[in-house]
């Protein structure tokens, strides 16, 4: 259940970023801060940019590139990308959540990644990963950006999974408060 709570908060934050016409550009577990009571904050906006004002993003050749988190359209130099590229990265973050920080594409060299993805390769379902969570990953990893769900849609799907734990989880994504000052 906690993996869904964390995933929901990330999806909600990324939906806000997308609705603000920004692309994060480096969504990865290393850039998600988890605090007390599993409160999640998205960080490291160093690659974020208002791409809608220009329609493209310049790539600094000296900048380190997070290849294993990048959507296929971003692996092709010079191609435009949108919030749907961040959706692909969100699928990688879901993998990291389910593997407790496991390295994406284990056993695949960065130099082979583009070719593997073009051939249809997707990571296997992690051990102990719920089928519904893996299904979300696969939706995020659709080849065509237009076929990937929006962050709002992902949040709704995660809410649906949380609803199995009780209505209080579906509406907030957080466990009921145990703070006596908040109860009557």
C-alpha positions, 0 to 999 in steps of 0.5 A: 500500500505504501508504494501506491501512496508514494506513487500517487503523490509523485503523479500528483506533483508531476501533474502539477508540473505538466499543467504548468507547462514544464517538463521535469526532464530528470524524474528519478527516485534519486530526485524524490524526497520522502519525509515524515509520514511518507510526504513526498516532494519532487526535487532537482529541477536542474533539467526542467524547462518551459518547453512549450514556449520554444517547443524544444529543449537545448541539450548541453553537451557537457551535461550528464544525461540520465539515459536509463530514465529517458523516454525513447523520443528523448534518446533521439537527439534534437527531437521535441519532447513533452510531459509524456516523456516524464510519464515514461520516466515515472514508469522507471520510478515505479520500477525503482519503488517496487525494487526498493531502489534497484537499477533500471535495466539491470544487465543492459549497457547504456550503449545498448539501451536505445536498440533494446527499446526499439526492439520492444524490450521492457523490464520484467515485473519485479519480484513482489510487485503487484500486477496492477503496479506493473501494468501502470509501468507498461502503460508508461512505457508505451513507445508512442508518447500520445499512447501514454497516460497523463499524470492525472489519469495515472493518479486516478488509476493509483487512487483506484488501487488505493481504494481496495485498502478503504475509502479514506486511502482513495480520497487522500492517498494517505493513512488516516491521521493518528494525531489525537489533536485532529480527532473530535 
